Structure formats: C-alpha cells, structure tokens
Amino acid sequence: MSHSLTEKSSRRSVIAALSTAALTGGVAHPVVSLGKPQVKAKTVKVIPSLVSLQDGSVSAKANEIIETLGYFNPGDGGRACYEIVNSLDGEFGESITGNLYAKLLSTEYVNYKMFGAQGDGVSDDGEAILKAHSYANKKKIPVVNPSGEFWIKKTKRIPIQTNTFWGNTIFHIDESFNLPREPHFEILPDEEGKAIVLDQKTKASLVEKLKPGTKFIPELEAYRNCLVVVSDEEDRIGRRYGPDYNPRGWAREEFFYVEEHGRIIGDIAWTFQNYTHLMAYPCGYGYLTLEGGTFLMSGDNPGVLGGPYHQNGILIRRSRTIIRNQWVGLEPGRADISLTPRSGFYTFSHVYDILLENVRLIPWEKIRKEPEKTLKAGTYGIGGARVLCGTFRNLTAEGSPIHWGVFGTNLFKNFRIENCRLNRVDVHFHGWNITIKDSEIGQKGLTLTGGGELIIENTRVFNNVFLNFRSDYGAKWDGPIRILNSRVIAQGRGNVSLMTMTPGDFDYKYPVVFGKQILVQDFIFVSEEKWNESTYSLIRFPKFSVAKEGGRLVFPSRIEFTNIQVDGRERGVSLFELPDVSSFDLREKKGGLLYGRFQPNSSWKFSNVQLDSDSLGLSLDRTQEFADDKALFPAITFTDCQGVSVDLGNSMASVDLRNSTVNAFSTGDNFQGKILFDNCSILIGADSSKQPVGFTIRTKKGVSFSNCEINFAGEGSPSLKLLDRIEFIKINGPLEFNHTNTQLGPNILKALADAGIQLNSDFVRRLKSHHELEPI
C-alpha cells in the first residue's frame, strides 16, 4: 500500500509519517525533499536491511526511496534512508545489485551501525567508524552513537570534524596494530596551517615586535583567529644536558593567537633577531565537542625495546576542542606489556583554547622488575606541543612506581590544571603561565621548566620534592612563583625539599633564572617520625652562581615564606645554602655599598617557619670578589621563627630578626652589612654534634640588639663555660655592638648566682644601653 503527501506537507508531518512507518512496519510511506518550498512527493519503501538489497532478497529500481530497518538485520541500529541511483557522483552510498547504488540521504546525525559497524569482536569496526565520520564531516552533521561496543584494529586516522557524542559506547583498541605517528582518531581543523609570506619591509617591522611585552602586532592583523607560530632555525636555544644530551637544542620559537586589529593572546618570552618559519593555523569558528566513550586498550604495543614512539588514541589538531566524560584503561585481564613508548592517548598539536575534563586514563609502564623489559624512553598518557590556553579539569591518572608520568609536554602556554589526580605533571621545554589548583600529584612528581606566572594552590604532591625544576633544561623559571595552601607528602627516608633548582654547570643557550619572585604561604611538609633524621629544606640551589660555559645565574629579587610547618615529626626545615653569592645576577637591580650605606637588591622574608634546630638553616658565602653591583646583596628578615641558625659567611647583607629564637649566628671575617636582633631570644645550646652552636660575628659595626634575652637552652643550670660560645658578651667584661635593654635569662642568672658571681653596675648599664662607638 502507498500513500501520497500533498505539496503543502510540512516538515513536521513528514517526520511524523516516517516515525509512524517505523512503528507500524508499513511497506511504503511518502517522503519529500525538504530543501524547497514546493516539492513533488515520493513514496518510501521500507525493507528489512541494507544487506537485503545487496544480496538480492529485496529488489529495487532507480529513483526509489528506501528506508532500511537495519544494516544487517532489522533493529541492529543501522536504520537509514537511501535513494536508489545509477551513480553516486561523489556522494556516500553502497553498491547493490543490478549496477545500482543506495545513496545515503542526508539526516540530522549519523551513527556507526548505519555504516556497517558490526561490534562482533572479530571485524575491524574502524572501517565503518571512519566512513561514518567522513560522511558527517562532509555533511557537517554530528555523530551520535550513544551505546554499543566496537573493535578497532588496523584502521587509523579516523577523521573527526563535527560534534561527536559517544555516551556509553565502548571502543576496544587492539594495540598490536599501533604505529608511529598514526593515531586511531584525529580531530582535524577545518583549514590546515599555511605559511605567512611578508615583504621585507613588513617582515622587518614584525621582527622588531617579536620581544617580551608586545601585545599588538598589526602586521599580522590579516591572520586574526589564527594561532601563529614563528621560529628561527638559525638561532638555537634550550640545549638539553645530561643522559639525553641535545647539542643543538630547540629553534627559538614563539606562538600566540591573533585577535582583532593584531591584538595577540599569549606572552612573547624571547627576543627575535630574525625568523625562518612563520605559520598561521586557522582556529575555526565555534567549539567542537567530543563527549563520552570508554576505551579499553589491549596493552600489547608492537615493536622492539627502544623502538620509536607509537600513537594509540586521539590526536587533537583542531583549536577550540572540548573533550569530556571519557574513561581509558586496559581490557579486563590484560596487562601493559609494551616494549616501546607511547606518545599519549591524548596528544595535542598546534592548538589554541582546548579543554579536557572528566577523564580517567592511565600512565603506562616503564620501569619494570625485569631490566630487559624496562623501556628506554618515557611513555605518556597525555602529550603534545605548541598548545596555547589548555585547561585540564577533573582528570584522574594514577599508577604504581613502575608507571611513567602521565603528562609529558613541550611548549605549553597558559596551561591550567584544576581538580586533578595525576601521577605526574611534566613540562620539558618552555612551559609558560602555569596554574595548578585543587589537585593531587602522585609519586612521579611535579617537574617544570619555563617562565611566566606559576601558581600552585591547594595542591598535594606525594613525592620527596614538591616542585622540581628540570635540571636538564636549566632548572629555570623566568617569572614569579606563588605557592599557596599546599603540602608535600614525603615518600621515604631521603631528603625532602619544597623546591629544587639545581642546573648543571652547562651552557643551555638561554639565561637560567630561578624565578623573579618566590612567594610561599601556608605550606606543610607531611612526614613520619621514623624519617626524623632526614633533612627537609625549602629550596635546593646549586653550589655555584656562574656556570663555566653558560654565564651568571639569575636570582630572585624577592623570596617570602610564610606559615611553613612540618607535620608528623619533631624536626623542622632548613632554608637553603648559597656557597657562592659573588656572581649571581639580579639583572636591573643594583645593590652593595652605595655612598657607605648598604643597599639590598633582593628581599627575603621568613615568617612563622618551623625551623630545624639540628641543622644550619641559612648559609651564605662567597669564594671571590663580587662581580659587580648586580651580584646578590640580600635583605633578610626573620619574624616569629623558632630555632634560627644562620651563617652569613663573607657575603654582604642586612639581616633583621624579630620575635624569634636564635640558636646560632655567625659571619665570616669579610662580612659587610647590618644585623638587627629585635625582641629575640638568643639561646646557647648544650653540647651536641647535631646542633649548630655559637655566635661568631666578625663584623665590628652595624650589629644591634633591642629588647633581647640571652639564655641557656633547656632546663637546669648548664656550665657557665657555655657563655664562651657568645663572643660579643663577657660577664662583667667587654660588650660589643649596639644594645638596648639586653637581658640575661633566668637560667644564666641562676648559674651566676650558684657560682657566686655578682654583676657589676657598669656591665648592667651597658646591657641597658650601649653604642658600638663606646669602649667595649
């Protein structure tokens, strides 16, 4: 039976008629083309499946409209509408009997069953999935496949250019077919990148603007809505030091997004003298969303030990891409037995403004018990390069000690991690503007290099180092560092540090900067009492201030640590050691003795820091003359700190200690500067091989004590011989430096009384008020 629609049939009535056909099982129903206001009606012939056309069990003739109830069988999910034609003329369709073709008619969206995906665990469904996305890309319609299980084997580079909803779909990835540089899925831009060619005058004008601080580049206004990448292959930077030594390094390179009138997004870090490559990558309009899906990996990546990196997941080359609500793991009962590294299930390349959120994935195994099965290179779950404005939110990727870090990146700028639980975050070369908030970083730690603003907030790191700046790239961070409300959870007996900045003595081909500012507030070292013998420190710096090849190291102009505590053991933390301050570079800040007055160029403040009484807290010295007035001349302030122990060596500094207890304080013979003790307790420790002892202050001027108390540490009445450890005061004898209301503590007064020693009035007067210019 057939029916006819009038020429005035509405879109809604047509859709209703087709829906009724599906529900009633009628054999023929009308359909119209909806692209024109006046159309000629055609009838729809409903048949069991597309295969029934191909095997000849259902006949068809040219110009018929066919609706199938499935691809292989009715109800298998492959239902679709086709027009029977003599030629496809570049459209998608299937060959059927009689030299005819079934051309797929346009629809609002497609799924994989419509293109022959079987989901039987035997066939390579990747071929049908590729056809589905190719069709969707051409018609600019979404792929909506909310359920089903599919097996992907040899098929690679499935192109995605439209919104895709996978919902509860499960993909079984047979990794035995993985290849280098061949992902299974590839999210593609609408337009590929293209070279920018400028005349010599415009090029010269552009090069002048390729420097820090530039916000507008009118020469690139024509490339708005593009990610621009500029590089100079003739100017190499970022040489890698160590086992993976790279003698050439990276080309000097920058990338930024061009807005209206040449406004750029993305800081320029380097100053260019020329460039050899200038590319524009169009960012398209609107966002592409890839949502849902579970990926079960077989774990048997091919190749021999030490082979090239293989790809196994999704390569993202389209800007403004959102990926969310996915789960990545191994097939039940399978293990990661790969001998070759993976470049990242998610790999991002040359993109702007991307979001990856609500994803569970795994890091891959590297360090196995059997040495012959340990991978030669790092293997990653997330990777990529040249990413601007990337946000990673609510990701979970944890593993055991045999797993490598899940994150491995280069050239990531404006990089945000929020509410994540990751076994490692690693930026090798040139990370810029990084924010990590409300997250947990596992045993593989947090390792960075680069610059811009680094903000870490409300984050826990399960490692013996909270923040490690990579030595192989110079341990540099050229920008401010701010760490708030965070903690490091020690994982063993070894030494523990909040930060390590320990480059090799090497020429990295760029300045090594230890942060322009370092500000840490409300930080906790979490330990166990059994690790009480380990040394915990705030920062580990190198033992040199100028590299033999690479020049002077750049030191921060401001360091502040506020509310630093240790939880779980008795001992606190030491601060840091600088064995040679003579050649650090403070860039534009001058310091030293100016007109006979000390001028600092670096400010250090330590407030309410739980210090380690068993170790030297802060140690400075120099091995040669200061290089110039931009060497390191710090102003150091301790406030509300207990157990301060300082050795200033032969540095030049001003030190201000307020409301603190001081266990030891010394200077070298050539120290210069000013020292103030205000409302402090000067404690003389008992004999101990661990505790630093003594107050050997060699300078003769510029030292003041105001409202301070000198006392024995501990209870009881120690021997008066301990007073010999304080050289500036002798009972009823000489008193050096400036004093206002200096007091002797009750333990000392009791010991004097027990020894029958009475303080004379002149000595008491000098304790009350004494100037360094008066006779001692």
N, C-alpha and C positions, 0 to 999 in steps of 0.2 A: 504494500500500500504506500502511496506517496501523497504528499500534501504540497500546496504552493503558498508562498508568502506574497503578500501584496507589496507593491513598490514602496508603500509608506511604512513598512515594518521598521520598528525602532531597534536600536542596538540591544535594549533590554529584552525585547520579545524574542530576538534571535538567540540570545544566551539562554533564555528560559526554555526555548524549544530544544536546544541542544542538551540541556540538563535533563529535560523530560525524556529525550531519546535514551540517555544513559540509564535512566531509572526504569523505563518501560521495556527496553530491549527491542524497540521497533526496528524494522529493517531499513527504512528510508525516511529521512526528515529533511526539511528545507534548510538551506544556508544561503547567506548573501555575503557579498563583499561589502565591508563597512567603510571603505575608503572614499566612497562617493555618495552624494545625497540621493541620487536616483540610480537604482541598480536593477539588474534582471535576476530574478530568483532562480536558484538551482536546488536540486534535491540532494540530500545526504544519504549515502548508502552505508549502513552500519554493518561491519563484519567482525569476526572474532579477533583477528590479529593481522599484523603486517606480514608475518610469515605465511599466512594462508593465501595472500596474494602471490608471494614468491614461489610457493610450491604448487600453485595452480589449483588448489582446492576451492578457491573463490575466483571467479572471473572478473575482469574489469576492462573498461574501454576508455579511450582518450576522452578527456574533459569531464569525467565523473569526479564527484567529491566523495571521498571515502572517509568514514570515521572508524578507527580500529578500537576495539575494547582492550587491547594489549599489544605488546610487541611480539612475544612468542605465544602467549596464551591469554585468554580473557582474564582481566583482573590482575595481571602481573605488574601493573604500574606504568606500562608503556603506552597507554592510550593517547591517540593523537588524531589529527585530521590531515588528509592528504588530497592533492589534486592529481589525477592520472594524466600524465603528459607524455609527449613524444620525445621531448628533450628537456634537460634540467636547466640549460642556459646559465650555468654557474650557481644555481640555487642548490640547497641541500635536498637530497632525496635518496631513495633506494631503487635499485633495479628490480623490476618484476618481470613476469612472463610476457612474451609477445613483443619484445623490444620496446616496452613501455617503462615508465618510471613513476614512482609515487613521490611527488614533491611535497615536502612538509609545508603546511600552511602556517603563516605567522600566528603566534599566540602571545599571551601576556608573559609567559615564562616557560622554561623547559626543565625537564629532569633527566636523569641518566637512563632510566628504563626506556624512555622514548627513542633512544639511540642504540638500543640493543645491549645495554649492560645486563649481565645475567646474574652476577652475585652468587655463583655456584661454587666458588673456591678453587675452580680449575681454570676457567677462562681468564684472560687478561682484560679486565673491565676497563683498563686505562684507555683502550682504543675508543670505546663508546663514550667515556667521560671526555676525552679530547674532542670528539665530534660534537658533543653537547655544548661545550664551551666555545668552540669555533663558531657554531651556529649562533649562540647567544651573543657573542662578540659582534658578529656581522649584523644581526638584527637589533643590537643594543637593548637586549632584554635580560632580565636576571635569570640565574639558575636557582631553582628552588627544589632541593632534594632533601626533605626533612627526615628521611629514615632509610634503612636498608644497609646491607653490608656489601662491600665491593673490594676486589683484589686487584692491586696494581703491580705489574711486574716489569716488563720491558719498556712500557710507554713512558716517555719523558717529555718535559716542557709542555705540559698541558696549559694552554694559554687562558688566563682569566683577565677579562677587561670589563666585566659588569658585576654588579652586586650578586653575591652568592650566599645562599642560606643552606647550611648542611644539617642543622639541628642535631638529631641523634644518629646521623649517618656514621657508619664505621668504615674506615679505609684500612685494609690490610696491605702494608707495604713490604714487598719481597725485596729486601736489601741486597740479595745476591746479584741483582741486576744493576746496582748503583754504578754510576760512572762519574769521573771527574768533570766538573763544570756542567753537569746535566741534571738539573733538579727535576722532580716529578711534576711540580706545579710552578708556574711562573706568572706573577701578577705584572702585567705589561702596561706601559704608558700608552696613551692614545697617539702620541707622537714620539719618535725617537730623538735622541740628542743630536745636535748639529753644531758644526764648527762656526764660531763667530769670526768674521773677517773684517778687519778695520783698516782704513788707510793709515799711513804712517803718522800723520798729524793727530788723528783721533787715538791711535794706539799710544803715542807718547803722552797724551793727556790722561789716558786711562792709567798708565803705569804710575804717573805721579800720584794718583789717588789710591793706589794699592799699598796702603800702610795703615797702622793702627789708628783708630779714631775716626776713620772715614765712615760717613753714614749715607752720603748721596754720591751716586756715580751716574751723572746724566748721559755719559757716553753709552750706557747700556740700557737706556730707557726703552728702546725698541724691544728689549728682551724681558719685559715685565711678565710676571707669572712664570718665570723660569728659575731653575737652580743653575747658577753659573759656577763653573769650575775653572780656575786659572792655575797654571803650573809652569814652572821653569825647569826643564830637564837639565839645563846647564848650571844650575845653582842648587847644589845638593846639601841637605841638612839631615839631622836625625840619624846619624850613624849609630849602629847598634853594637854594643860592647858585650863581650862575654862569649859563651859557647856558640851562640848564634850570630857571631860577628858578621856585620854587613859593612864592608869598607866604603861603599858608595853612599849608602843612606837613601833618603827619600828626596824626590824633587821638591823644591819649595812650592807649596801648594796652598790654595785657599778655595773656599766655596761659600756661597751666600745666595739668598733668594732676592730677586729684584721685584720691588713693588712699583707703584705709580711714580712717575717722574724720576725714576732712578734711585728711589729710596731702597736701601738694602737692609735685609734682616740677616744677622749672623756677623759677629765681630771679625774683623780682619786682624790677625795676630802678627803677621810677618810684613816686612817692608820689601817690596819688589824693585829690582832694577830693570827687569825685562820679563817677558814670558815667551814660552814656546808653544803652549797649547791654551786655547780659550774655547770652552764648550758651553752651550746652553741646552738644558734639559727641560722641555716644557712640562709644567706641573699639572696641566689639565684643569677641568672645572668640576667642582663638587668632589665629594668623597666616595671612594669605592669601599664597600663593607664586605668583609668575608667573615661569616659568623657560624659558629657551631662546628661539630665534627670531632670524631675520635680517630686517632692514628695509632695503629698497632704495628710496631716495627719488628722485623724478623731477627735483627741483630747480627746477621752474617754478612757484613760489608765485605765486598771482594777485595782482592789484591794481596800482595806480599808485604811483609813487615817493612815499614819505611817507605811505602808507596805514596802516591800523590793524594791530596785531599779529595774526598768524594762528597757529592751532594746527595741528600736523601729526603728533602722536604720541599719547602716553598721558598722560591727566590722572589723578593719583592723589588721591582724596579719602577713602580708607579708611586709618585708622590700622592699625598692625601689618601693614604690607605689605612683603614681600620680593620684590625683582626682581633676577634674576641671569642671567648667561650669555647676553647678547644682543649683537648686532652691528648697528650703524646706519651707513649710508653711502649714497652716491649710486649709482644704477644705472650699470653699466658704459657708458662713452661719454657719460654725461650730466654737466652742469655746473650749479652753483648760479647761476641767472640771476634770482633773485627780486629784485624792487624793493621789497618790503615785508618788515618784520621778522617773525621767528618768536619765539614766547614760550617755546619749549623743547620738544624732543621729549619729555622727561620734565618734567612740571610737577606740583608738589606743592602742595596747598592744604588748610589746616586739618587737619593730621595729626600724630599722635604715634607715635614709635618706628617708623621706616621704615629700610630697608636697600636700597641699590642697589649691586650688586657684579658684578665680572667683565663689564664692559660696554665695548664700543668704540663711540664715536659721534664726530661731527664738530662743530666750531664752524661757523657759517655766514659767508658772505662779507658784508663791509660796505664796506670801503674799497677800491674798485676803481680801476684806472688811469683809466677814463673817468669824469670827475666827474658826468656825467649819470646814471651807473649806481650811484653811491655811495648807500647807504641813509642815511636821515635819522635813524634811531634804532638803538640797539643791537639785535642779533639773537642769540638764545641757543639752546644745545643742552639746557641744564638750567636750569629756573627754578622760581619758586614763592614762596609767602609763608605765614607762620604755621605753621612746621614746628618741632616740638619733638622732640629726640633723633633726628636724622637722621644716618645713617652712610653714607659713600660710600667704597667699597673697591675697589681694583684697577680703576679706570676709566682709559681712555685716550681723550683727545680733544685732538689737536694739529692745528695748521694753520700756514699761512704768514702773513706780515704783513697780508694783505688780510682775514684772518678776524677776526671779533669774538670776544670772550671766550665760552667755552662755558658758564661759570657766571654767572648773573645773578639775585640773590635779594634779598628783603627779609624782615625778621622771621624769621630762622633762629636757634634757640636750641639749645644743646647739640649743636653741629654738628661732626662728625668727618670728616676726610679721611685715608684710610690707603692707602699704596702706590698712588698715582695719578699719572698723567702727563697734566696738563691745561694747556691754553694760557693759562688764566686762572681765577682764583677771585675772585669779586666779590660782596661784600655791601654793598648800597647803604645801607639804613637798618636800624639796630638788630639787628646780629648780636650774639649773646651766648653766651659759653663756646664758644670755637672751638679745636679741636685739629687740627693738620696734621702728619702723621708719614710718614716714609719715602717722600716724594713729589717730583715734579718739576713745577714751574710754568713754563710757557713764556713767550714774548716779551710777551704781554699782561699778565703780572704778577699780583701778589697785592695786591688792594685791599679794604680793610675799613673799617667803622665800627661802633661799638657799645661793648660792655663785657663784664664778666665775666672769666674766665680765658682768656687767649690763649696757647696753647702750640704752638710750631713746632719740630719736631725732625727731624734727619736729612733735611733738605729742601733742594733746589737750585732757585733761581729764575734763569731766563735773561732778565734784564732789567737795566737800569741802576739799578733800585731793588728791593731785596729785599722790602720791606714798605711799601706806600703806604697811608696813612690818607686816605680820600677828603676832599678839601678842600670839596666841595660840601655835605657833611653835617657839616662842622666838624672833620674830621681827628681825631675823638675816639676814645678807648678808655678807658672808665671801669672799669678793672680792672688786674690785674697782667699783664705781658707777659713771657714767657720764651721765648728762642730758643736752641736747643742744637744743636751739631754740624751746622751748616748753612752754605750758601755762596751767594753771588750771582755769576753768571757774566756779566760786563759784555758788552754787545752793541754798543758803539760808542764814539766818542771823547768823548761828553758826560760830564758829571759823574755820579758814581756814589754812591749812598747806601745804607746798610743800612736806614734808616727815614726817611720823610718825614712830618712833622706840621706842615702849613702851611695852616691855615684862612684863609678870607677875613676881612676886617675887617667882620663882619656879625653880626646877631642871629639865631642858629639856634634860639632859644627853648628851649635847654637848656644846662647848663654844658658847656663844652669842656674835656675832661680829656685830658691827654697821658699816660695810663697812671698807675696808682697806683704801680707799680714797673716798671722795665725791667731785666731780667737777661738778658745775652747771654754765652754761653760757647762757645768753640771754633768761631769763625766765620772763614770765609775769603772774601776778595774775589779772584775769579779774573779776571785781566786779560791783556793782551798788551803787550809792550814798546812797541809803536807808540802806545799810549794813555798813555804815561808823563806827558804834560803835563796830563792831566785831573785834576781834584780829586776825591778819594774821601773821603767823610765818614761818620761814624757816624749822626748824626741831623741832619736839617734842621728847625729850629724857625722860627716866624715872627719877624719883626723887632719885634713888639710884645708886650706882656704883658697889655694890656687892650684890648678891642675898643671902638670908639666907641659901638656900639649894644649889643653883646652882653655887656659886662661882663668881668670878670677871667678869664684862662685859668688852669686848674688844672694845676700842675706836679707831677711825680712826687716822692714822698718818698724814693725810692731808685733809683739808677741804677748798674748794675755791668756792666762789660765785661771779660771775662777771655779771654786767648788769642785775640787778633784779629790775623790775618795777611793779607798780600797776596801772591798767587802769580802770577808772570808779569811783574812789572815791579819796578823799583827802588824807587820811591816808596811810602810807606805811606799812612796815612789821617790826616785831621784829625778832631777830635772834634765840636764844634758851636759855634755862635755864639748868644749871647743879648744883643742890643744894649740891651735894657731889662729889667732884672730887678725893677724897682721895684714892679710891681703884679701879679706872678704870685700865685696863691692856693694856699697849702698846706693849705687847709681847717682841720682841727682842730689842726694842728701850729704851735706858736709858735716864733719864733726872734728873733735880733738880739742886742743888748747887754742882758743882764739882770744887774743888780747889778754892772755893769762887766765882766762876763765874756761872751765870745761864745758864743751858744747856736745851733747849727745846727738846721734843720728839714728838711734834705734831704741825703742821703748819696750821694756819687758816688765810685765806685771804678773805677780803670783799672789792670788788671794784665796785664803782658806784651802790650801793644798795640803793634803795629808802626806807629809814627807817621811822618807825612810831615815830613821835615826842611825841605822847601821851602815850607811854609805854616804859618800860625798855627794851632796845634792847638786851643786853647780860648780863647774870647774872651767876656768878660762886661763889661757896663757898665750904667749906669742914666742916665736922662735927667731924672729928677725925684726928689723925696723918696720914701722908702719909704712905701707906702700904709698899712701897719700891721705888727704883729708876725707876720702870716701871709704876708707877702711872702717872696721867695726868699732864704734865707740858707744856702748850701750848705757842707758839709764835704767837701772834695775830696782824694782820695788817689790818688797815682801810685805803683805798685810795679813794678819790673822793666820800665820803659818807656824806650825809647831815642829821643832827639830831641824831648824835651818842650819845647813853646813855649807860653807862657801869657800872656794879657793880662787881668788882673782888673778893669781899669778902675776905676770908682768903686763897685764892688759891696762887699758885706760878706761875708766868707767866711773859712774856715780851710782851709789847703792843706798837705798832708803829702806830701812827695816822698821816696821811699825806693828805694835801689838803682837809680837811674835816671840817665840823662844828660839835662842840661837845656841847651837851645840858647839860649833867650830867656825872660825872665821880667820882667813889668812890672806896675805898678799905677798907678791914677790918683791925683791929689792928695788925693782924699777917700776913698780906700780905707780900710776898717777890718777888722780881723781878725787872724789868726795865720798864720804861714808857717813850715814846718819843712823844711829840706833835711837828710836823713839818709843818709850813705854815698852821696852823689851826685857825679857829675862835672859841673862847671859848665864848659861848652865855649864858648869865644869864637870865633865863626865869622869866616872871612875875608870880604872884601868880596863881596857877591853881591846882585843885585837881587831874587832869589827868597827867600833865607833870611831869616827874622826874626832880628834881632840885638839885643843889648843887655840889660842888667839894670837897669832903671829902677824901683826900688822906693821909692815916695814915703813910705810909712808909716815912722815913726821907731821904733816899738816892735812887739814881738811877732814878730820875724823871727829864726830860729835856724839855724845851720849846725853839723852834727855829723858829724865824720869825712868831710868833703867835700874834693874836689880841684878846684882851678881850673886849667884848662889851655887852650892853644890847640887848636882843632880842626884835624885834619890833621897832616901830617908837616912837617919842616923847622923853620925859626926865623922865624916871622912877625914883623912890626914890633911893637915894644913899644907903639906907639900904639893897638893894638887893645885894650890894657888900659883905655883910656878908656871903652870900652863897658860896663864894670862900675863903676857909680858908688859902690858901697859899699866898695870897696877901692882904696887908692892905695899903691903900693910905697913902703915906709918912711914912709908918711904915715897919714892917717886910716883907721880901720877901723870901720865901722858894724855894728850889730846884735850878736847873741849868737853866739860862735864857740867850738867845742870841737874842737881838733885839725884845723883847716883847713890844707890843704896846697896848695902851689903845684906844679903838674905839671912834668914834666921838660922840656917844650918852653919853658915860661916861665923855668925856672931856667937853661936853656941860653941863652935870649935875653938874660937879665940878665947872665950871665957874659960873653957875647960883647960886651955893651955896657960891661963893666967896672963893673957896679953890684953892690955887696955889701949884703945885707940886714942892717939893724941889729938888735941884740938886743931892743930894745923892741918893734919890729914883729913879730919872731918870737914873742916872749912873748904878744903879743895874738892872733896866729894860733892859738896853742896854747890860750888861754883868755881870753875877753873877754866882758864883760857889757854890755848896751846902756846901763846906767846909768853906766858908767865913761866917762871922757873918751875921745873917739874919736881 
